[in-house]
């Protein structure tokens, strides 16, 4: 389950910030795992991914549209 969550994160995070953001998610996940256990850590991770998806997707769409518009 953790591998799936990080796979989704890898493909959704902006490429210019990928390494920094991915490391932050990983550190926070490990802290959550130590404090509350596996189930809560995975629940937290998926919650963060689902909360972040709309922002990531809208940014991708916006910048691709802007680049397309500039090419025209």
Biotite code that builds the C-alpha atoms (Angstrom):
import biotite.structure as struc

atoms = struc.array([
    struc.Atom([0.000, 0.000, 0.000], chain_id="A", res_id=1, res_name="UNK", atom_name="CA", element="C"),
    struc.Atom([2.860, 2.397, 0.825], chain_id="A", res_id=2, res_name="UNK", atom_name="CA", element="C"),
    struc.Atom([4.530, 1.637, -2.489], chain_id="A", res_id=3, res_name="UNK", atom_name="CA", element="C"),
    struc.Atom([1.317, 2.447, -4.362], chain_id="A", res_id=4, res_name="UNK", atom_name="CA", element="C"),
    struc.Atom([0.947, 5.755, -2.540], chain_id="A", res_id=5, res_name="UNK", atom_name="CA", element="C"),
    struc.Atom([4.515, 6.792, -3.306], chain_id="A", res_id=6, res_name="UNK", atom_name="CA", element="C"),
    struc.Atom([4.066, 5.678, -6.929], chain_id="A", res_id=7, res_name="UNK", atom_name="CA", element="C"),
    struc.Atom([1.047, 7.992, -7.232], chain_id="A", res_id=8, res_name="UNK", atom_name="CA", element="C"),
    struc.Atom([2.982, 10.777, -5.556], chain_id="A", res_id=9, res_name="UNK", atom_name="CA", element="C"),
    struc.Atom([5.919, 10.354, -7.931], chain_id="A", res_id=10, res_name="UNK", atom_name="CA", element="C"),
    struc.Atom([3.676, 10.798, -10.955], chain_id="A", res_id=11, res_name="UNK", atom_name="CA", element="C"),
    struc.Atom([1.672, 13.712, -9.575], chain_id="A", res_id=12, res_name="UNK", atom_name="CA", element="C"),
    struc.Atom([4.312, 15.915, -7.952], chain_id="A", res_id=13, res_name="UNK", atom_name="CA", element="C"),
    struc.Atom([5.745, 18.751, -10.062], chain_id="A", res_id=14, res_name="UNK", atom_name="CA", element="C"),
    struc.Atom([9.029, 17.664, -11.641], chain_id="A", res_id=15, res_name="UNK", atom_name="CA", element="C"),
    struc.Atom([10.964, 20.744, -10.511], chain_id="A", res_id=16, res_name="UNK", atom_name="CA", element="C"),
    struc.Atom([10.087, 20.108, -6.836], chain_id="A", res_id=17, res_name="UNK", atom_name="CA", element="C"),
    struc.Atom([9.784, 16.337, -6.965], chain_id="A", res_id=18, res_name="UNK", atom_name="CA", element="C"),
    struc.Atom([12.826, 15.370, -4.909], chain_id="A", res_id=19, res_name="UNK", atom_name="CA", element="C"),
    struc.Atom([12.225, 17.910, -2.142], chain_id="A", res_id=20, res_name="UNK", atom_name="CA", element="C"),
    struc.Atom([8.492, 17.238, -1.825], chain_id="A", res_id=21, res_name="UNK", atom_name="CA", element="C"),
    struc.Atom([8.910, 13.467, -2.049], chain_id="A", res_id=22, res_name="UNK", atom_name="CA", element="C"),
    struc.Atom([11.523, 13.508, 0.719], chain_id="A", res_id=23, res_name="UNK", atom_name="CA", element="C"),
    struc.Atom([9.253, 15.629, 2.904], chain_id="A", res_id=24, res_name="UNK", atom_name="CA", element="C"),
    struc.Atom([6.353, 13.206, 2.440], chain_id="A", res_id=25, res_name="UNK", atom_name="CA", element="C"),
    struc.Atom([8.648, 10.291, 3.232], chain_id="A", res_id=26, res_name="UNK", atom_name="CA", element="C"),
    struc.Atom([10.006, 11.898, 6.422], chain_id="A", res_id=27, res_name="UNK", atom_name="CA", element="C"),
    struc.Atom([6.542, 12.814, 7.660], chain_id="A", res_id=28, res_name="UNK", atom_name="CA", element="C"),
    struc.Atom([5.257, 9.333, 6.820], chain_id="A", res_id=29, res_name="UNK", atom_name="CA", element="C"),
    struc.Atom([8.061, 7.727, 8.827], chain_id="A", res_id=30, res_name="UNK", atom_name="CA", element="C"),
    struc.Atom([7.330, 10.011, 11.802], chain_id="A", res_id=31, res_name="UNK", atom_name="CA", element="C"),
    struc.Atom([3.639, 9.121, 11.622], chain_id="A", res_id=32, res_name="UNK", atom_name="CA", element="C"),
    struc.Atom([4.564, 5.437, 11.382], chain_id="A", res_id=33, res_name="UNK", atom_name="CA", element="C"),
    struc.Atom([6.716, 5.653, 14.530], chain_id="A", res_id=34, res_name="UNK", atom_name="CA", element="C"),
    struc.Atom([4.098, 7.552, 16.516], chain_id="A", res_id=35, res_name="UNK", atom_name="CA", element="C"),
    struc.Atom([0.817, 5.937, 15.525], chain_id="A", res_id=36, res_name="UNK", atom_name="CA", element="C"),
    struc.Atom([1.567, 2.737, 13.635], chain_id="A", res_id=37, res_name="UNK", atom_name="CA", element="C"),
    struc.Atom([1.201, 1.419, 10.114], chain_id="A", res_id=38, res_name="UNK", atom_name="CA", element="C"),
    struc.Atom([-2.553, 1.832, 9.631], chain_id="A", res_id=39, res_name="UNK", atom_name="CA", element="C"),
    struc.Atom([-2.659, 5.474, 10.723], chain_id="A", res_id=40, res_name="UNK", atom_name="CA", element="C"),
    struc.Atom([0.512, 6.307, 8.789], chain_id="A", res_id=41, res_name="UNK", atom_name="CA", element="C"),
    struc.Atom([-0.948, 4.932, 5.570], chain_id="A", res_id=42, res_name="UNK", atom_name="CA", element="C"),
    struc.Atom([-4.270, 6.636, 6.235], chain_id="A", res_id=43, res_name="UNK", atom_name="CA", element="C"),
    struc.Atom([-2.424, 9.923, 6.779], chain_id="A", res_id=44, res_name="UNK", atom_name="CA", element="C"),
    struc.Atom([-0.368, 9.465, 3.596], chain_id="A", res_id=45, res_name="UNK", atom_name="CA", element="C"),
    struc.Atom([-3.395, 8.731, 1.400], chain_id="A", res_id=46, res_name="UNK", atom_name="CA", element="C"),
    struc.Atom([-5.260, 11.629, 2.991], chain_id="A", res_id=47, res_name="UNK", atom_name="CA", element="C"),
    struc.Atom([-2.410, 13.997, 2.139], chain_id="A", res_id=48, res_name="UNK", atom_name="CA", element="C"),
    struc.Atom([-2.238, 12.696, -1.434], chain_id="A", res_id=49, res_name="UNK", atom_name="CA", element="C"),
    struc.Atom([-5.985, 13.047, -1.956], chain_id="A", res_id=50, res_name="UNK", atom_name="CA", element="C"),
    struc.Atom([-5.972, 16.572, -0.502], chain_id="A", res_id=51, res_name="UNK", atom_name="CA", element="C"),
    struc.Atom([-3.055, 17.548, -2.759], chain_id="A", res_id=52, res_name="UNK", atom_name="CA", element="C"),
    struc.Atom([-4.363, 16.064, -6.015], chain_id="A", res_id=53, res_name="UNK", atom_name="CA", element="C"),
    struc.Atom([-6.713, 18.910, -7.026], chain_id="A", res_id=54, res_name="UNK", atom_name="CA", element="C"),
    struc.Atom([-3.947, 21.490, -6.624], chain_id="A", res_id=55, res_name="UNK", atom_name="CA", element="C"),
    struc.Atom([-1.374, 19.432, -8.494], chain_id="A", res_id=56, res_name="UNK", atom_name="CA", element="C"),
    struc.Atom([-3.750, 18.586, -11.325], chain_id="A", res_id=57, res_name="UNK", atom_name="CA", element="C"),
    struc.Atom([-5.005, 22.154, -11.730], chain_id="A", res_id=58, res_name="UNK", atom_name="CA", element="C"),
    struc.Atom([-1.408, 23.427, -11.834], chain_id="A", res_id=59, res_name="UNK", atom_name="CA", element="C"),
    struc.Atom([-0.520, 20.898, -14.528], chain_id="A", res_id=60, res_name="UNK", atom_name="CA", element="C"),
    struc.Atom([-3.568, 21.809, -16.613], chain_id="A", res_id=61, res_name="UNK", atom_name="CA", element="C"),
    struc.Atom([-3.020, 25.546, -16.155], chain_id="A", res_id=62, res_name="UNK", atom_name="CA", element="C"),
    struc.Atom([0.656, 25.494, -17.190], chain_id="A", res_id=63, res_name="UNK", atom_name="CA", element="C"),
    struc.Atom([0.084, 23.173, -20.135], chain_id="A", res_id=64, res_name="UNK", atom_name="CA", element="C"),
    struc.Atom([-2.725, 25.418, -21.352], chain_id="A", res_id=65, res_name="UNK", atom_name="CA", element="C"),
    struc.Atom([-0.513, 28.485, -20.930], chain_id="A", res_id=66, res_name="UNK", atom_name="CA", element="C"),
    struc.Atom([2.335, 26.875, -22.880], chain_id="A", res_id=67, res_name="UNK", atom_name="CA", element="C"),
    struc.Atom([-0.047, 25.753, -25.624], chain_id="A", res_id=68, res_name="UNK", atom_name="CA", element="C"),
    struc.Atom([-1.520, 29.248, -25.847], chain_id="A", res_id=69, res_name="UNK", atom_name="CA", element="C"),
    struc.Atom([1.973, 30.760, -26.124], chain_id="A", res_id=70, res_name="UNK", atom_name="CA", element="C"),
    struc.Atom([2.917, 28.379, -28.910], chain_id="A", res_id=71, res_name="UNK", atom_name="CA", element="C"),
    struc.Atom([-0.077, 29.540, -30.925], chain_id="A", res_id=72, res_name="UNK", atom_name="CA", element="C"),
])
